[in-house]
Amino acid sequence: MEYLLSIVIGYILGSFPTAYVLLKKKGIDITKAGSGNVGAMNSYEVTNSKSTGVIVLLIDFLKGFLSVYIVGLIYPVNFVLQGVAMIFAIFSHCYNPWINFNGGRGLATAAGGIILIFYPLLLIWLILWAITYIMKKNIHISNLAATLLSLLVVFNNAELSVKYSSPNANSSESLVLIVTMGLLLILIKHIDPLKDLIKDFKEKGIRK
């Protein structure tokens, strides 16, 4: 019953289609505009409005934050249940049931949840992202690299990572499982951008 409640809370909160609702008011169907991604970056690119992008980012962040926070109020010492709420918030954000399972890439929602239960991971991800972006000047490459490298960092420091989880995970295995599931959802949603990057790289190679 505890797992079901965590799943329902995370899924319902995560499923609010922030970008779709906000841009629909402007007469834009974001699922058919720009990249079709229902997230902050595409909202900004489609509307050319920084404020719109920031609002989408903050609300999507809150979806993950509130999912974990509410479950934390009910089960204050259970890392796994709070992690499950975060995972399902990310899942329903990425595959939103209200807009034909379209969605965003899960980064803001994941950040909102992870900042409560394992904040060092967010710091590590942001540092790795910044380093990669300085080197490559490409948001999608930075997202992919930071996500993959963050996963490796947690794998290689699983026992130490438990000390920085809040509430403390009951084992390194449970922490690694929660982190892996969340990061895998993000990686899966970046498959299409990765394909586009590879295609562009090949086309540039042919032109040379």
C-alpha positions as CSV (number, residue, x, y, z in Angstrom):
1,M,0.0,0.0,0.0
2,E,2.9,2.4,0.8
3,Y,4.4,1.8,-2.6
4,L,1.1,2.3,-4.4
5,L,0.5,5.6,-2.6
6,S,4.0,6.9,-3.5
7,I,3.5,5.9,-7.1
8,V,0.1,7.6,-7.3
9,I,1.3,10.8,-5.7
10,G,4.4,11.0,-8.0
11,Y,2.5,10.0,-11.1
12,I,-0.3,12.5,-10.6
13,L,1.9,15.5,-9.8
14,G,4.4,14.6,-12.5
15,S,1.7,14.4,-15.1
16,F,0.7,18.1,-15.1
17,P,1.7,19.1,-18.7
18,T,3.2,22.5,-17.7
19,A,4.5,23.6,-21.1
20,Y,1.5,22.3,-23.0
21,V,-1.0,24.2,-20.8
22,L,1.0,27.5,-20.8
23,L,1.6,27.5,-24.5
24,K,-1.9,26.4,-25.4
25,K,-3.0,29.7,-23.8
26,K,-0.8,31.4,-26.4
27,G,-2.4,29.4,-29.2
28,I,0.6,27.1,-29.6
29,D,0.5,23.3,-29.5
30,I,4.0,22.6,-28.2
31,T,3.8,18.9,-29.1
32,K,3.8,20.0,-32.8
33,A,6.1,23.0,-32.5
34,G,9.8,23.2,-32.5
35,S,11.3,19.9,-31.4
36,G,7.9,18.7,-30.0
37,N,9.5,18.3,-26.6
38,V,7.1,19.4,-23.8
39,G,9.7,21.1,-21.7
40,A,11.4,24.4,-20.7
41,M,13.9,24.6,-23.5
42,N,11.5,24.0,-26.4
43,S,9.0,26.4,-24.7
44,Y,11.7,29.1,-24.8
45,E,12.7,28.3,-28.4
46,V,9.1,28.3,-29.7
47,T,8.0,31.5,-27.9
48,N,11.3,33.3,-27.8
49,S,10.4,34.2,-24.3
50,K,12.8,33.7,-21.4
51,S,10.1,34.2,-18.8
52,T,8.0,31.4,-20.3
53,G,11.0,29.1,-20.3
54,V,11.8,29.9,-16.7
55,I,8.2,29.5,-15.6
56,V,8.0,26.0,-17.2
57,L,11.3,25.1,-15.7
58,L,10.3,26.1,-12.2
59,I,6.9,24.4,-12.3
60,D,8.4,21.2,-13.7
61,F,11.0,21.4,-10.9
62,L,8.2,21.7,-8.3
63,K,6.5,18.6,-9.7
64,G,9.5,16.5,-8.6
65,F,10.0,18.5,-5.4
66,L,6.4,18.2,-4.2
67,S,6.2,14.5,-5.1
68,V,9.1,13.7,-2.8
69,Y,8.1,16.3,-0.2
70,I,4.6,15.0,0.3
71,V,5.6,11.4,0.5
72,G,8.3,12.5,2.9
73,L,5.7,14.0,5.2
74,I,3.9,10.6,5.2
75,Y,7.0,8.4,5.3
76,P,9.7,10.7,6.7
77,V,12.4,8.0,7.2
78,N,11.9,5.9,4.0
79,F,14.3,6.8,1.2
80,V,12.9,4.2,-1.2
81,L,9.3,5.4,-1.0
82,Q,10.4,9.0,-1.6
83,G,12.6,7.8,-4.4
84,V,9.7,5.9,-6.0
85,A,7.6,9.1,-5.9
86,M,10.4,10.9,-7.7
87,I,10.7,8.1,-10.3
88,F,7.0,8.1,-11.2
89,A,6.9,11.9,-11.3
90,I,9.7,11.8,-13.9
91,F,8.0,9.0,-15.7
92,S,4.6,10.7,-16.1
93,H,6.4,14.0,-17.0
94,C,8.3,12.2,-19.8
95,Y,5.3,10.1,-21.0
96,N,2.4,12.3,-20.1
97,P,-0.9,10.5,-20.1
98,W,-2.9,13.7,-20.8
99,I,-1.2,14.5,-24.1
100,N,-0.9,11.1,-25.8
101,F,2.2,10.2,-23.7
102,N,4.3,13.0,-25.1
103,G,6.4,14.9,-22.6
104,G,9.6,16.5,-21.6
105,R,13.0,15.0,-21.0
106,G,12.7,14.9,-17.2
107,L,15.7,17.0,-16.1
108,A,13.8,19.7,-14.2
109,T,11.5,17.2,-12.5
110,A,14.4,14.9,-11.6
111,A,16.3,17.9,-10.1
112,G,13.3,18.8,-8.0
113,G,13.1,15.4,-6.5
114,I,16.8,14.6,-6.1
115,I,17.6,17.9,-4.3
116,L,15.6,16.6,-1.4
117,I,16.8,13.0,-1.2
118,F,20.3,13.1,-2.6
119,Y,21.4,16.7,-3.3
120,P,25.1,15.9,-4.0
121,L,24.0,14.2,-7.2
122,L,22.4,17.4,-8.5
123,L,25.6,19.3,-7.7
124,I,27.8,16.7,-9.5
125,W,25.5,16.8,-12.5
126,L,25.5,20.6,-12.7
127,I,29.3,20.7,-12.5
128,L,29.7,18.0,-15.2
129,W,27.2,19.7,-17.3
130,A,29.0,23.0,-17.1
131,I,32.4,21.5,-17.9
132,T,30.9,19.6,-20.9
133,Y,29.0,22.7,-22.2
134,I,32.2,24.8,-22.0
135,M,34.0,22.2,-24.1
136,K,31.2,21.3,-26.6
137,K,28.8,24.3,-26.6
138,N,25.9,21.9,-27.1
139,I,23.1,21.4,-24.6
140,H,22.1,17.9,-25.6
141,I,25.7,16.6,-25.5
142,S,26.1,18.3,-22.1
143,N,22.8,16.6,-20.8
144,L,23.9,13.2,-22.0
145,A,27.5,13.5,-20.8
146,A,26.5,14.8,-17.3
147,T,23.8,12.1,-16.9
148,L,26.1,9.2,-17.9
149,L,29.1,10.5,-15.9
150,S,26.9,11.2,-12.8
151,L,25.7,7.6,-13.0
152,L,29.3,6.3,-13.1
153,V,30.2,8.5,-10.1
154,V,27.4,7.0,-8.0
155,F,28.2,3.5,-9.1
156,N,31.9,3.9,-8.1
157,N,31.0,5.6,-4.8
158,A,27.9,3.8,-3.7
159,E,28.8,3.2,-0.1
160,L,29.9,6.8,0.4
161,S,26.8,8.1,-1.4
162,V,24.5,6.5,1.2
163,K,25.9,8.9,3.9
164,Y,24.7,11.9,1.9
165,S,21.2,10.6,1.1
166,S,18.3,12.1,3.1
167,P,16.7,10.2,4.6
168,N,19.6,7.7,4.7
169,A,19.0,4.9,2.2
170,N,18.9,1.6,4.0
171,S,21.5,0.2,1.5
172,S,23.8,1.3,-1.3
173,E,21.9,-1.0,-3.6
174,S,18.6,0.8,-3.0
175,L,20.2,4.2,-3.6
176,V,21.9,3.0,-6.8
177,L,18.6,1.5,-8.0
178,I,16.7,4.7,-7.5
179,V,19.4,6.9,-9.1
180,T,19.8,4.5,-12.0
181,M,16.1,4.4,-12.8
182,G,15.8,8.2,-12.8
183,L,18.9,8.8,-14.9
184,L,17.9,6.0,-17.4
185,L,14.5,7.7,-18.0
186,I,16.4,10.9,-18.8
187,L,18.9,9.1,-21.1
188,I,16.0,7.3,-23.0
189,K,14.4,10.7,-23.6
190,H,17.7,11.9,-25.1
191,I,17.9,9.1,-27.7
192,D,16.2,11.2,-30.4
193,P,18.5,14.3,-29.9
194,L,21.5,11.9,-29.9
195,K,20.3,10.5,-33.3
196,D,20.0,14.1,-34.6
197,L,23.5,14.9,-33.4
198,I,24.9,11.8,-35.1
199,K,23.0,12.6,-38.3
200,D,24.4,16.2,-38.3
201,F,27.9,15.0,-37.7
202,K,27.7,12.6,-40.6
203,E,26.3,15.2,-42.9
204,K,29.1,17.6,-42.0
205,G,31.6,14.8,-42.6
206,I,30.1,14.2,-46.1
207,R,30.2,17.9,-47.0
208,K,33.9,18.1,-46.0
